[in-house]
Amino acid sequence: MAFTDDLLEASEIIRSAESVTIISHIDADGIASEAILKEAIEREKTPCESVFLRQLEPLMMKWVPKDDSLKLFVDLGAGQQNLIEEHGLSYDEVLILDHHIGQPAKIEYRQVNCLPYGITKLSAAGIAYLVAREMNDANRDLAKLAVVGNVGDMMAREGCGLIGPAREIALDGVEAGNVMAISHDLNCYGLSTRPVHICLSYSDDPVLPGISNNPNGAQIFLERLGIRLRDPEGQWRVWEDLSPEERRTIASALVEQLVAHGESVDRLFGESYIFPDEARKSPLRNASEYATLLNACGRWTRPAIGSAVCRGDRGLVYQQAEEMLRHHRSVIRELFQYIIRTGVTRTENFQWIHTQDQFPDTIVGIGAGMALSKLDRRLPIMVFCTLPDDPDVVKVSMRTVDRVVRSGIDLQAALCEASALVGGAGGGHAIAAGAYIPAGTEETFVRRIDEILACQSAQGTKNS
């Protein structure tokens, strides 16, 4: 069967169900996926409930109902079919929409997964949208949420923009009128909300000499170019406020800055995704910042609030989401400072730190990614933390950058192999992955990860 056949079959399964329970992940991709499917299903007048899970693992299966509804697993399930089977769910009760590597099981449940078709840059929200579009062409307005999920799950990061089916989805949003795809835009986070000099100072891909991690340097750089930093009302201007001519002036100067320091300009520009139906300077204005807000809701155990925002709530619920976003950023900043202040332990092939119970397990991966901007970016970073509700389990989060992935490093493969060795389980992507391992096995785990990354690096060198 072709991928399109799988999408059509899934849409027919959902449309024929008398009721549906969506079981989804709590990150931006999972929340966007759930919102797309819930909206599409309710438009069909089908009763629908949702369950959000931090991870599909034995302790969490109790939240998956054993009723007559279709169990629609999204952004999880492909690699946990054995758990679904052990939970007592039959073949006809389950449909999986996922983009993670599958694991064999006695019951091969019905699923849509892009990986067997060689599509690696499509998130679960993208698959959810394609299924929703098959259900009813009027669901094209939901492409906007798929863009958020795709960008939030880093599908745009490697190529500085969405590619393949993910970009076709973005163009559906353009056609629907609620997405603007801006080509050759600045490849930087915060284009819609951060003051321009702050936005530039946070750039870490590429690192801008004299500007990255240096707000004062960024401000001086812009002032020398004659760029007004504030508007007539005295408010800080954001990138989106600038005229095309001002943007070109800054872009040209940044190119000169990188070239003068012998740095590549390949990643300076990319395609950004703006939502014209959202308020200017709102966290919902562009895809990357929208995804951060959804992540904040999920990481602080309120994914249903993120879902409500996705489905149009801009009242009290949205205010709660904004408050979680502010808290989210504050705690991540504290984690970032803790990692830099405490320092990391280096092995031959990566660097790591154990935060114990200092920070919530839901944000350590984000903090790890941020810390790389101040650490040796040639080495992946691993962060351990303990779980407050299960002291026998340690969470592992690893992050790296695109250049390292292109050299042959695959964090998902490394964590899966090493965690299995110590009696745990892992998953994720080549650039960002996680695992849960038994407490007390960290030393063995570190050694094994170092060995695996050494082999990957050697193989990558051999193939280059």
C-alpha positions in Angstrom: 0.0 0.0 0.0 1.1 3.6 -0.6 1.2 6.2 2.1 -1.9 7.9 0.6 -3.8 4.5 0.9 -2.9 4.4 4.6 -4.3 7.9 5.1 -7.5 7.0 3.3 -8.0 3.8 5.3 -7.4 5.7 8.5 -9.9 8.4 7.7 -12.5 5.7 6.9 -11.8 3.9 10.2 -12.3 7.1 12.2 -15.4 8.2 10.3 -17.0 4.8 10.9 -16.3 4.8 14.6 -19.2 5.3 17.0 -17.0 7.1 19.5 -13.2 7.9 19.7 -10.7 8.2 22.5 -7.6 10.1 21.4 -4.4 9.1 23.3 -1.7 11.7 22.6 1.7 12.9 23.8 2.1 16.1 25.8 4.6 18.0 23.7 3.7 20.6 21.0 3.4 18.0 18.3 1.2 15.8 20.4 -1.0 18.6 21.5 -1.4 20.0 18.0 -2.1 16.4 16.7 -4.8 15.9 19.3 -6.4 19.3 18.5 -6.5 18.6 14.8 -8.1 15.2 15.3 -10.5 16.3 17.9 -11.7 19.2 15.8 -12.1 16.9 12.7 -13.9 14.2 14.6 -16.3 16.6 16.3 -17.1 18.2 13.0 -18.3 14.7 12.1 -20.6 14.8 15.1 -18.8 11.8 16.6 -18.3 11.7 20.4 -14.7 12.2 21.3 -12.6 12.2 24.4 -8.9 12.8 24.9 -6.2 11.4 27.1 -2.7 13.0 27.3 0.3 10.9 28.4 3.8 11.9 29.2 5.0 8.6 27.9 3.3 5.4 26.7 4.8 3.0 29.3 3.3 0.4 31.7 2.5 2.8 34.6 0.6 5.1 32.2 -1.5 2.4 30.5 -4.1 2.6 33.3 -5.3 5.9 31.8 -6.2 4.2 28.5 -9.8 3.3 28.8 -11.2 -0.2 28.1 -14.5 0.8 26.6 -16.1 0.5 23.2 -14.5 3.6 21.7 -11.8 3.5 18.9 -8.5 4.1 20.6 -6.7 6.6 18.4 -3.0 6.7 19.5 -1.2 9.7 18.0 2.5 10.7 18.4 3.1 7.5 20.3 2.2 3.9 19.9 4.3 2.6 17.0 7.0 1.5 19.3 4.8 0.4 22.2 2.3 -2.0 20.4 3.3 -4.7 22.9 2.0 -2.6 25.8 -1.2 -1.9 23.9 -1.7 -5.6 23.4 -0.9 -6.4 27.0 -3.5 -3.8 28.0 -6.1 -6.1 26.3 -6.9 -3.9 23.3 -7.9 -5.9 20.2 -6.9 -5.2 16.6 -10.2 -3.6 15.7 -10.1 -1.2 18.7 -6.8 0.5 17.8 -5.5 2.9 15.2 -2.0 4.5 15.5 -0.8 7.7 13.8 2.9 8.1 14.5 6.2 9.1 13.1 8.5 7.2 15.4 10.3 3.9 14.7 8.0 0.9 15.2 8.7 -2.1 17.3 7.5 -5.6 16.4 4.5 -7.1 18.3 2.3 -10.1 18.1 -0.6 -7.9 17.0 0.4 -5.5 14.2 -2.2 -2.8 14.8 -3.5 -0.7 12.0 -1.4 2.4 11.7 -0.2 5.3 9.6 3.5 5.9 9.9 5.5 7.9 7.4 8.9 6.3 8.1 8.4 3.1 6.1 7.8 5.3 3.1 11.0 7.2 3.5 9.4 10.3 4.8 11.5 11.5 7.8 10.6 15.2 8.0 6.9 14.9 8.9 5.6 15.1 12.5 2.6 13.3 14.0 0.6 16.5 13.6 1.4 16.4 9.9 0.0 12.9 9.7 -3.0 13.8 11.8 -3.8 16.7 9.4 -3.4 14.5 6.3 -5.9 12.0 7.8 -8.3 14.9 8.7 -8.1 16.3 5.2 -9.0 12.8 3.9 -12.0 12.8 6.2 -13.2 16.2 4.8 -11.5 18.6 2.5 -13.0 21.4 4.6 -10.4 20.5 7.3 -7.7 22.3 5.3 -8.0 25.2 7.8 -6.3 22.8 10.3 -3.1 22.9 8.3 -2.0 25.8 10.5 -1.9 23.5 13.5 0.1 20.9 11.6 2.6 23.6 10.8 2.9 24.3 14.5 3.4 20.6 15.2 6.0 20.1 12.4 8.0 23.1 13.5 7.7 22.3 17.2 9.1 18.8 16.5 12.1 20.3 14.7 11.0 19.1 11.3 12.1 22.4 9.9 15.4 22.7 11.7 17.8 20.7 9.5 16.7 22.3 6.2 15.9 25.7 7.7 12.3 25.2 6.6 9.7 22.5 6.0 10.2 20.1 3.1 8.3 17.4 1.3 4.7 16.7 2.6 5.3 19.0 5.6 5.8 22.0 3.3 2.8 20.9 1.1 0.8 21.1 4.3 2.1 24.6 4.9 1.0 25.6 1.4 -2.5 24.2 2.3 -2.5 26.7 5.1 -1.4 29.5 2.8 -4.3 28.6 0.5 -6.7 28.5 3.5 -5.5 32.1 4.4 -4.2 31.4 7.9 -0.5 30.7 7.1 2.1 32.9 5.5 5.3 31.1 4.4 8.1 33.7 4.2 11.1 32.4 2.3 14.6 33.7 2.9 13.6 35.1 6.3 16.1 35.3 9.2 16.6 31.9 10.7 16.2 33.0 14.3 13.7 32.3 17.2 11.5 35.2 18.4 10.9 37.1 15.2 7.4 38.1 16.3 7.9 38.8 20.0 11.5 39.6 21.0 13.1 43.0 20.5 15.3 42.8 17.4 18.6 43.1 19.4 17.5 40.4 21.9 16.3 38.2 19.0 19.7 38.4 17.3 21.6 37.8 20.6 19.8 34.5 21.1 20.8 33.3 17.7 22.9 30.1 18.0 22.4 28.5 14.6 24.5 30.1 13.2 26.4 31.7 16.0 26.8 35.4 15.1 30.3 36.7 16.1 30.0 39.6 18.6 26.2 39.3 18.6 25.2 35.9 19.9 24.9 35.8 23.7 25.7 39.5 23.7 22.6 41.8 23.8 24.7 44.9 24.1 26.8 43.9 21.1 23.6 43.2 19.1 22.2 46.6 20.0 25.4 48.4 19.0 25.5 46.4 15.7 21.9 47.6 14.9 22.5 51.2 15.9 25.6 51.4 13.6 23.3 50.3 10.8 20.9 53.1 11.6 18.1 50.8 12.7 15.6 52.3 15.0 15.1 49.9 18.0 11.9 51.5 19.3 8.7 52.7 17.6 7.3 56.2 18.0 5.4 55.1 21.1 8.7 53.9 22.7 8.0 50.2 22.3 10.7 47.8 21.3 10.4 46.9 17.7 10.5 43.2 16.7 11.8 41.7 13.4 8.3 41.6 12.0 7.9 45.4 12.6 10.9 46.2 10.3 10.5 47.3 6.7 11.8 45.1 3.9 14.6 47.6 3.4 15.7 47.5 7.1 15.6 43.7 7.0 17.8 43.6 3.9 20.3 46.0 5.5 20.6 43.8 8.6 20.8 40.6 6.6 23.6 42.0 4.4 25.5 43.2 7.5 25.1 39.8 9.1 26.4 38.0 6.0 29.5 40.3 6.0 30.0 39.6 9.7 30.0 35.8 9.2 32.2 35.9 6.1 34.7 38.2 7.9 35.0 35.6 10.6 35.3 32.7 8.2 31.9 31.3 9.1 29.3 29.8 6.8 26.2 31.7 5.9 24.2 28.6 4.9 22.0 28.6 8.0 21.5 32.4 8.3 18.3 32.3 6.4 15.3 30.0 6.3 11.5 29.9 5.7 9.4 31.2 8.6 5.7 30.6 9.1 3.5 33.5 10.3 -0.2 33.3 11.2 -1.9 36.4 10.0 -5.1 35.6 11.9 -3.2 35.9 15.2 -2.5 39.2 17.0 0.9 40.9 16.2 3.5 40.4 18.9 1.5 37.4 20.3 3.2 34.1 21.1 0.8 32.6 18.6 1.9 34.8 15.8 4.5 32.4 14.3 4.9 28.6 14.4 8.0 28.3 16.5 6.7 30.5 19.3 3.2 28.9 19.1 4.9 25.6 19.6 6.8 26.9 22.7 3.5 27.9 24.2 2.1 24.4 23.6 5.2 22.9 25.1 4.8 25.0 28.2 1.2 23.7 28.6 2.3 20.2 28.2 5.5 20.4 30.3 3.5 21.8 33.2 0.8 19.1 33.0 -1.9 21.2 31.4 -1.9 19.9 27.8 -5.7 20.3 27.6 -5.2 24.1 27.9 -2.9 24.0 24.9 -5.5 22.0 23.0 -8.2 24.6 23.8 -5.9 27.4 22.5 -5.3 25.4 19.3 -9.1 25.1 18.8 -9.6 28.9 19.1 -10.0 29.8 22.8 -8.5 33.3 23.3 -10.2 34.1 26.6 -9.4 32.9 30.1 -7.8 29.7 29.0 -5.4 31.6 26.7 -4.5 33.8 29.6 -3.6 30.7 31.6 -1.5 29.4 28.7 0.4 32.7 28.6 1.0 32.5 32.4 2.4 29.0 32.0 4.6 30.2 29.1 6.1 32.9 31.4 6.7 30.4 34.2 8.1 27.9 31.6 10.6 30.4 30.3 11.6 31.4 33.9 12.4 27.9 35.1 14.2 27.0 31.8 16.4 30.1 32.3 17.2 28.8 35.8 18.0 25.4 34.5 20.2 26.9 31.8 22.1 28.9 34.3 22.5 25.9 36.6 24.0 23.8 33.9 26.5 26.6 32.9 27.3 27.4 36.6 27.7 23.8 37.7 29.6 22.6 34.6 29.4 19.4 32.7 31.5 16.2 32.7 33.1 15.4 29.4 33.8 12.1 27.8 35.5 11.5 24.5 32.3 11.9 22.6 29.8 13.8 24.6 29.2 15.9 27.8 26.8 15.3 30.6 25.3 16.5 33.9 23.0 15.0 36.5 20.5 17.6 37.8 19.1 15.1 40.4 15.7 16.5 41.5 16.6 20.2 41.1 14.3 20.7 38.0 11.1 19.1 36.5 11.9 16.2 34.3 9.6 17.7 31.6 12.0 20.6 30.8 15.5 19.1 31.1 15.7 18.4 27.4 14.9 22.0 26.6 17.5 23.3 29.0 20.1 20.9 27.5 19.5 22.3 24.1 19.8 25.9 25.3 23.0 25.1 27.2 24.7 24.0 24.0 24.9 27.6 23.0 27.4 28.2 25.8 29.2 24.8 25.7 31.2 22.8 23.1 28.7 22.4 20.3 30.8 19.7 18.7 29.8 17.3 21.5 26.2 16.2 22.2 24.9 17.0 25.7 23.1 14.6 28.0 21.1 15.6 31.1 20.0 13.1 33.8 17.3 13.9 36.3 15.3 11.9 38.8 11.5 11.5 38.7 9.7 13.0 41.7 7.0 10.3 41.5 9.3 7.3 40.9 12.8 7.5 42.6 13.7 4.1 41.0 13.7 5.7 37.5 16.1 8.3 36.0 15.1 10.3 32.9 17.8 11.0 30.2 17.6 13.8 27.7 20.1 14.3 24.9 20.5 17.1 22.4 22.9 18.0 19.6 23.1 20.3 16.6 22.5 19.7 12.9 26.2 19.7 12.0 26.9 16.8 14.4 23.9 14.8 13.0 25.2 15.3 9.5 28.5 13.8 10.7 26.8 10.5 11.4 25.6 10.9 15.0 22.1 9.5 15.8 21.0 10.1 19.4 17.8 8.1 19.0 19.7 5.0 18.0 22.3 5.5 20.7 19.8 6.0 23.5 17.6 3.0 22.4 20.6 0.7 22.3 22.2 1.9 25.6 18.9 2.1 27.6 18.0 -1.5 26.5 21.3 -2.7 27.8 20.5 -1.4 31.4 16.9 -2.4 31.4 15.3 0.9 30.2 13.8 2.2 27.0 14.5 5.2 24.7 13.2 7.0 21.7 13.1 10.3 19.8 15.1 11.6 16.9 18.7 11.8 15.7 19.0 15.4 16.9 17.0 15.1 20.1 16.1 12.0 22.1 15.3 10.7 25.5 15.2 7.6 27.7 14.2 6.2 31.0 16.7 4.0 32.8 16.8 2.3 36.3 18.3 4.5 39.0 21.9 3.5 39.7 22.8 2.5 36.1 24.0 5.9 35.1 27.7 5.1 35.1 27.2 2.0 32.9 24.9 4.0 30.7 27.4 6.8 30.2 30.2 4.4 29.2 27.9 2.6 26.7 26.7 5.9 25.1 30.3 7.0 24.7 31.2 3.7 23.0 28.1 3.9 20.7 28.8 7.6 19.7 32.4 6.7 19.0 31.3 4.0 16.6 28.8 6.3 14.9 31.4 9.0 14.5 33.9 6.5 13.0 31.3 5.2 10.6 30.3 8.7 9.6 33.9 9.6 8.9 34.3 6.5 6.8 31.2 7.3 4.8 32.0 11.0 4.2 
